[in-house]
């Protein structure tokens, strides 16, 4: 993987330059990428992971993955999917699941999908079967009749947060597969908010409830 690929998406003022002192001063650490040490690391990663290989970052994140998953229906090649994936990385979700079309719009992910485990399910039925086999509750996010405010009752610690498409929301099949359907409290005139923004709010609600109580970092 070239430094151009690993650094894609950040301007020249972000990150760090080549490791000071030249190759003779490089730390003896197998987690570090020689190409990044030589050319600098402009990726959108926290300082702790500067110069680290992608696979090393994934291994480290695996040590502290949170037990919630994120699932996204992909019927319309929604531009918001990438942004939702990026947020899932920010909250260190256990994995991301794409339901429907295998190809999805990665632009908004800003290559953060490299640090996540991304799985594909052809249909809602296949996804539901997988969730059941893992003992995970499916929680759909949509403001449909019968939904409850996301903060009205704690989200399950082990769950899959299921998001639909911008505009139509979750499909009827997704709503039927869910054990719970939650919505975000709104007070304005718009019927719904941006799908990526809604996903960020719901993921943070999971963190708010579970991370402080159970020490899930």
CORCORNOR-V468805 format. One record per backbone hydrogen bond with DSSP energy under -0.5 kcal/mol. CO is the residue of the C=O (numbers start at 1). NH is the residue of the N-H. Records with the same first field share a line. If there is no record, write none. Layout:
CO: NH + NH
This chain:
2: 6
3: 7
5: 8
7: 10
11: 14
16: 41
19: 22
22: 25
23: 26
27: 29
29: 32
31: 53
32: 34
33: 37
34: 38
35: 39
36: 40
37: 19
40: 42
41: 16
43: 45
46: 49
47: 50
49: 52
51: 33
53: 57
54: 58
55: 59
56: 60
57: 61
58: 62
59: 63
60: 63
61: 64
62: 65
66: 94
67: 159
68: 94
69: 161
70: 97
71: 163
72: 99
74: 101
78: 81
79: 82 + 83
80: 84
81: 85
82: 86
83: 87
84: 88
85: 89
86: 90
87: 91
88: 93
89: 92
92: 66
95: 70
96: 119
97: 72 + 99
98: 121
99: 74 + 101
104: 106
105: 82
106: 109 + 110
107: 110
109: 112
111: 114
112: 115
113: 116
116: 118
117: 96 + 119
119: 98
121: 100
123: 127
124: 128
125: 129
126: 130
127: 131
128: 132
129: 133
130: 134
131: 136
132: 135
137: 139 + 160
138: 140 + 179 + 180
139: 162
140: 142 + 182
141: 164
142: 144
144: 147
148: 183
149: 152 + 153
157: 159
158: 137
159: 69
160: 139 + 162
161: 71 + 163
162: 141
163: 73
165: 169
166: 168
169: 165
171: 175
172: 176
173: 177
174: 178
180: 140
181: 148
182: 142
183: 150
194: 198
195: 199
196: 200
197: 201
198: 202
199: 203
200: 204
201: 205
202: 206
203: 207
204: 208
205: 209
206: 210
207: 211 + 212
210: 214 + 216
211: 215 + 216
215: 217
